[in-house]
Amino acid sequence: MGLAVNGKVVASGAPETYPLRLPLSPAARLSFIKSGLKLRWAAQGFQRAARRQIGESASAARARELAYRENETFADYLGVMHPEVEAIFRAIAERITAEPHEITAGCGAGLFAVVWDSNLTLARNLIGGSALLPLTLARHLGSRIVTGAAVEEVVPEPTGARIRVRVAGRVRDVSAKYVIAATPAYVTHRIVRGLPADTADALARIPYGPFVCGAVLTGESGPMPWDDVYAIATPGKAFNMLFNHANVLRGSGPREPGGSLMVYGGGDLGRRLLQMTDGQIQEAFLRDLSTILPEVKDVVREVIVHRWEHAIPYIAPGRHRLQPALERSLGNVLLAGDYLGFPEMEVAAVTGLEAARTARGGLAPVEGAQSRVLERVQP
Ligand SMILES: Cc1cc2nc3c(=O)[nH]c(=O)nc-3n(C[C@H](O)[C@H](O)[C@H](O)COP(=O)(O)OP(=O)(O)OC[C@H]3O[C@@H](n4cnc5c(N)ncnc54)[C@H](O)[C@@H]3O)c2cc1C
């Protein structure tokens, strides 16, 4: 991950060298080195906490991750910083849609650990876009999948559950032996009836922050200066982060024409952006994008603005105490989703797989596509 500060982009080399290579005042440089060392220490601790021991369940590792440095906020842990350095850390914390004083020190450390440690999860990309995974699963499941179906309630029953679902404006009741509730925590809280009080309370207390994203299609005919860059944190701009998602395609084979950039603003910046019209957001994004990557001006073909009011759950102090209520058995209703651990796709996928295994374990052997797909996705 690179950094764009005071008109300069540094996006290669060891992160430890960034304080020396960015155009900062001596006081800001010193402050950055101090905070950087503290962060390096905390990120290493997070990496140790996240590592699964042999024979340990994924849920035990999740609980340990959530409890890591949970008794102070990220802002308190970093302490007083030079304003320029504070802006850098704020931009990066807003990647999880919250401010440094809203997340635990462990959560802040995790944001860096997943970038710095190639064994942790964020350092992976699905070439073609992450939507390929659910699309492929859906293709294998065929007509068993119903999309555009809004679940209105899930009512546990002695041998399963009844689901009330609205499809194409019509309400239907469906009976199931198992339900995997893979909706965001606040939706699961709203639709699943009869939850134990502590589980319902825990679901209601998972905080989510906003993101406002801009996807930028570019039409260049050859290599661009950002081809080698994947992500840049952009403090003080209309967005916190800039991504070059096509980066994974560069460097192998011929450089295809065109590309795709993405920017987003989260946390307080996201809340400010939510007050603006799409046109105003687009203008602000493009203006700041061209101050960081000047060549972009001539190649933008299309911009799409997308608003996520509840984009990602974040880990606030005290979050780990909710974990037992979220991981407990709820009979035939199984919970899955990113809010069950350090929030990212891996946790969503792993908890989904765990729930699927539990459900399959309780079902009579099933012939056909469903069981075959589960076999295929097992690691
Ligand atoms: C802009 C952005 C960038 C991100 N970047 C990364 C990244 O680089 N790496 C990473 O690991 N993670 C990233 N994330 C986070 C990642 O997308 C989430 O952690 C992940 O998608 C969570 O998966 P999930 O299945 O738990 O929830 P979701 O993906 O939110 O899925 C929940 C589903 O429930 C559906 N639903 C809601 N209500 C109902 C209802 N009543 N009935 C039926 N269905 C319902 C929704 O439509 C949705 O499809 C990013 C998120 C955003 C918004």
The ligand as an SDF file (V2000), in Angstrom:
LIG
                    3D

 53 58  0  0  0  0  0  0  0  0999 V2000
  -16.3100   -0.8590   -0.9840 C   0  0  0  0  0  0  0  0  0  0  0  0
  -15.9150   -2.0890   -0.2210 C   0  0  0  0  0  0  0  0  0  0  0  0
  -14.6260   -2.5790   -0.3500 C   0  0  0  0  0  0  0  0  0  0  0  0
  -14.2430   -3.7360    0.3340 C   0  0  0  0  0  0  0  0  0  0  0  0
  -12.9700   -4.2190    0.1620 N   0  0  0  0  0  0  0  0  0  0  0  0
  -12.6340   -5.3950    0.7440 C   0  0  0  0  0  0  0  0  0  0  0  0
  -11.3700   -6.0000    0.4920 C   0  0  0  0  0  0  0  0  0  0  0  0
  -10.5480   -5.4630   -0.2460 O   0  0  0  0  0  0  0  0  0  0  0  0
  -11.0870   -7.1950    1.0930 N   0  0  0  0  0  0  0  0  0  0  0  0
  -11.9860   -7.8220    1.9120 C   0  0  0  0  0  0  0  0  0  0  0  0
  -11.7020   -8.9180    2.4080 O   0  0  0  0  0  0  0  0  0  0  0  0
  -13.1830   -7.2630    2.1820 N   0  0  0  0  0  0  0  0  0  0  0  0
  -13.5340   -6.0770    1.6080 C   0  0  0  0  0  0  0  0  0  0  0  0
  -14.7630   -5.5250    1.8620 N   0  0  0  0  0  0  0  0  0  0  0  0
  -15.6240   -6.1840    2.8350 C   0  0  0  0  0  0  0  0  0  0  0  0
  -16.3350   -7.3820    2.2360 C   0  0  0  0  0  0  0  0  0  0  0  0
  -17.0210   -6.9870    1.0690 O   0  0  0  0  0  0  0  0  0  0  0  0
  -17.3020   -7.9190    3.2730 C   0  0  0  0  0  0  0  0  0  0  0  0
  -16.5980   -8.2480    4.4440 O   0  0  0  0  0  0  0  0  0  0  0  0
  -18.0290   -9.1510    2.7630 C   0  0  0  0  0  0  0  0  0  0  0  0
  -18.7360   -8.8880    1.5600 O   0  0  0  0  0  0  0  0  0  0  0  0
  -19.0330   -9.5930    3.8000 C   0  0  0  0  0  0  0  0  0  0  0  0
  -19.7180  -10.7250    3.3170 O   0  0  0  0  0  0  0  0  0  0  0  0
  -21.0390  -11.1830    4.0200 P   0  0  0  0  0  0  0  0  0  0  0  0
  -21.5130  -12.3670    3.2420 O   0  0  0  0  0  0  0  0  0  0  0  0
  -20.8330  -11.2910    5.4850 O   0  0  0  0  0  0  0  0  0  0  0  0
  -22.0580   -9.9560    3.8550 O   0  0  0  0  0  0  0  0  0  0  0  0
  -22.5560   -9.2430    2.5470 P   0  0  0  0  0  0  0  0  0  0  0  0
  -21.5710   -9.3510    1.4380 O   0  0  0  0  0  0  0  0  0  0  0  0
  -23.0140   -7.9010    2.9890 O   0  0  0  0  0  0  0  0  0  0  0  0
  -23.8170  -10.1310    2.1370 O   0  0  0  0  0  0  0  0  0  0  0  0
  -25.0330  -10.0300    2.8340 C   0  0  0  0  0  0  0  0  0  0  0  0
  -26.1260  -10.3310    1.8240 C   0  0  0  0  0  0  0  0  0  0  0  0
  -27.3870  -10.3490    2.5000 O   0  0  0  0  0  0  0  0  0  0  0  0
  -28.3460   -9.8150    1.6110 C   0  0  0  0  0  0  0  0  0  0  0  0
  -29.5280   -9.4080    2.3630 N   0  0  0  0  0  0  0  0  0  0  0  0
  -29.6620   -8.3420    3.2050 C   0  0  0  0  0  0  0  0  0  0  0  0
  -30.9050   -8.3340    3.7280 N   0  0  0  0  0  0  0  0  0  0  0  0
  -31.5570   -9.4180    3.2210 C   0  0  0  0  0  0  0  0  0  0  0  0
  -32.8680   -9.9630    3.4070 C   0  0  0  0  0  0  0  0  0  0  0  0
  -33.7680   -9.3860    4.2030 N   0  0  0  0  0  0  0  0  0  0  0  0
  -33.1980  -11.0810    2.7190 N   0  0  0  0  0  0  0  0  0  0  0  0
  -32.3050  -11.6890    1.9000 C   0  0  0  0  0  0  0  0  0  0  0  0
  -31.0410  -11.2340    1.6970 N   0  0  0  0  0  0  0  0  0  0  0  0
  -30.6870  -10.1040    2.3530 C   0  0  0  0  0  0  0  0  0  0  0  0
  -27.6130   -8.6560    0.9430 C   0  0  0  0  0  0  0  0  0  0  0  0
  -28.2530   -8.3100   -0.2720 O   0  0  0  0  0  0  0  0  0  0  0  0
  -26.2330   -9.2520    0.7360 C   0  0  0  0  0  0  0  0  0  0  0  0
  -26.1410   -9.9070   -0.5180 O   0  0  0  0  0  0  0  0  0  0  0  0
  -15.1820   -4.3800    1.1940 C   0  0  0  0  0  0  0  0  0  0  0  0
  -16.4710   -3.8760    1.3330 C   0  0  0  0  0  0  0  0  0  0  0  0
  -16.8460   -2.7400    0.6330 C   0  0  0  0  0  0  0  0  0  0  0  0
  -18.2650   -2.2210    0.7900 C   0  0  0  0  0  0  0  0  0  0  0  0
  1  2  1  0
  2  3  1  0
  2 52  2  0
  3  4  2  0
  4  5  1  0
  4 50  1  0
  5  6  2  0
  6  7  1  0
  6 13  1  0
  7  8  2  0
  7  9  1  0
  9 10  1  0
 10 11  2  0
 10 12  1  0
 12 13  2  0
 13 14  1  0
 14 15  1  0
 14 50  1  0
 15 16  1  0
 16 17  1  0
 16 18  1  0
 18 19  1  0
 18 20  1  0
 20 21  1  0
 20 22  1  0
 22 23  1  0
 23 24  1  0
 24 25  2  0
 24 26  1  0
 24 27  1  0
 27 28  1  0
 28 29  2  0
 28 30  1  0
 28 31  1  0
 31 32  1  0
 32 33  1  0
 33 34  1  0
 33 48  1  0
 34 35  1  0
 35 36  1  0
 35 46  1  0
 36 37  1  0
 36 45  1  0
 37 38  2  0
 38 39  1  0
 39 40  1  0
 39 45  2  0
 40 41  1  0
 40 42  2  0
 42 43  1  0
 43 44  2  0
 44 45  1  0
 46 47  1  0
 46 48  1  0
 48 49  1  0
 50 51  2  0
 51 52  1  0
 52 53  1  0
M  END
$$$$
